[in-house]
Each structure stands twice: as structure tokens, then as C-alpha cells.
Amino acid sequence: MAQVVLNLFIALIWVLLVDEDQVTLSTFFKGYLIGLVVLYIIHLFLGNEFYLKKLITITKLILLFNYELITSSFSTMQHILFTPNSVKPGVVTYDTSLSKPWQITSLIMLIILTPGSVVLRLSHDNKRLFIHTLHATETENIKLLKSIKRYERVIKEVGY
């Protein structure tokens, strides 16, 4: 948070130091880019985490969720519209390696928001998820577990 404020402060100082009659957005943007370079260099010497890295991982999580949302929506529509009699619901367990409560909650919410799967229960030790799936065949379960592992990996990146 301090890096964001410092970057905005550097951009504001740049706008004030540039000899222009009017304040323009392009001047502020140039100052913001100069602030990014300055903060990145400072980050290298001090060893702090660069704040854009966290922003990039959050963007990656949002893009991953949107991808999973679209693909699972089409898969769920296909099962419901074209093969409604062959749907085989079932329960799948998943052992998570996430430890922080907010990470586990985020994973559960991402699974619930993705069509075709609902988290029924979380074990008492917060390590095992019981997930109800719309179509519990071997290939569908493998796809579900791979997508949950991708969610888990990106949530870990956001958390560090």
C-alpha cells in the first residue's frame, strides 16, 4: 500500500515540476511510469515485494476464473441440453494444501461460482473439501481436480 501511495506521490511531483500551462493526464501517466521505475529500483536494493507483482497475480486469478466460468458453463449446458439422461452426479473429495482461512474461503467460493460443482462440506481440519459434481465420470473428475489445483496455485501466489 505504501508503494502505491509513493508512486502516486512521485507522479504528482512530476506533474508539478514539468513546465506546462495545463495539467494533463499524459503528464501524470509519464510521472507514474517514472515512479514505477524508481520504485522497482528501490525494490531491488531493499528486497521488498514490488506491488505490481501482486496486481498481476490478482489479474491472473480473475482471468483464470473467467476462463473456468466460460468453459464449465458450456460443459454444463451441453450435459443439460443434449444428454440429460446420462448425467451422473457424484461427490468428489479434494485435499487442499491451503492453510490460511481466507485462502480456503476463496477457493470454496471460486468452486461454488463455477457451474457444475458445489462444495458440500469442509472437513474439521480444513484440509479436505467434499464437492458435489454434476457429471462425476473419471474424465470430468480429472478436469475438475486440475482446475481446482490451478485455482489453488494462483491463490497461493496472491497470498504471498
N, C-alpha and C positions, 0 to 999 in steps of 0.2 A: 504494500500500500504506500509505503514511503517513497518507493521508486517512482510510482505513478505521479505522486504529488510533485516530486522533484523534477520529473520530466516535464510536467505542465508548467512548473515554475521556470525552467530553462527556456521553454517555448515562449512564455510571456516576456521574459527578459530579452529574448531575441527580437520580439515584436517591438519592444520599447527602444532597443538600440539601433534598429535599422532605420535609416534616414528616409522615411516615406511620409507623404502628406496624409495618407489614409491607412488605417489598419485593414489588412486584407487577410483572408483565410489562407491564401497561399503562403504568406509570410509566416503565419502561425504554424502551418504544416512544415515549412522548412525548419523552423526552430524546434519543432517536435522531433523531426528526424535527426537534427544535430544533438538534441538531448538524448535520443536513443543511442547514438554513437558514443557520447560521453558516458552514459550510464553503463553501456556494455564494457567500455574500457575500465571503468571503476570496478565493475563486477569481476573482471579478470584478476585484478590486483587484490580485492578484498575477499573474494571467494563466496560472495553472496549469490543466491539464485537470481538469475535475470528474470524479471517479471513477465516478459513476453513469452517465455517458455511455458508458464502456467496458462497463459491466454491461448497459446497454440494447442496445448493438450485439452483444454476445455472445448475449443473448436473441434478438435478431433473427436471428442466424445459426442458432441452434438451431431456431427456428420455421420458417425457410426450409428447412432440411434436412428437418424433419419433413414439411412440405408436399410437397417434391420426392420424398421417400421414398414417401409415400402415393400421389401421382399416378402416379409411374413404376411402382410396384408394380401398380396396377390396369391400366396400359397394358401392362406385360409379361405379366400374367395373361391379358389379352384376346388378345394375339398368340399366346400358347402354347396356350390352351384353345380359342379359337374359329377362329383362322386359322393353324394350324401350318404349312401348306404354303406360305403366302405370305410367310413370314418371310425377309427378305433381309439377312443380316448384312453388315457392311462396316466399313471403317476411316475415321475422320474425323480431320482434323488441327485443332488449335486453337492459335493463337498467344496466349500469355498475356503480360500486362504486369506480372505479379508479379515481384519481384526477390529478396526475402528467401527463404532456403531453407525456413523454417518455413511461410511463406505458400504456397509451391509444394507442399510436402508436404501441407498442409491441403486445398488444392484437389484434389490427387490422391486423397486419402482420401475426400473427400466424393463425388467422381465414382465411385470404386470402390464405396462403400457404397450408392450409388443403383442399384437394379436396372436391368438392360438395358444397362449400359455398364461397360467396364473399360479402364483406362489401360494400354496395352501398353508404351509406351516414352516416355521424356522425352529430348528432343534434348540434344546435348552442351553447348549454350549455355544450357540450362534455359529456353528460350523457346517451344518447340513441344511439344505433347502429341499423341501418337498414340493415339486412343481407338477401341476396338472397340465397335460398337453392335449390338444385337440386330436392329434393323429400320432399315436405312440408306436410307430414302426421303428425298426432298427435304424434306417437311414434318416428319418426325421429326428430321432433322438440324438443321433450324432451331430446333425446340423444344429440342433438346439444347444447342445453342450458346447459346441465350437463357438457359437455366438455369445453364450454366457461367458466363456473364457476370454473372448475379445473384450466384452464389457468389463470384466474383472481387471484385465491388464490395463485398460485405459483409465479406470477408476483409480488404480494404484498410481499411475503416472500423475493424475490430478492431485492425489493426496500427498505426494512428496514434494 
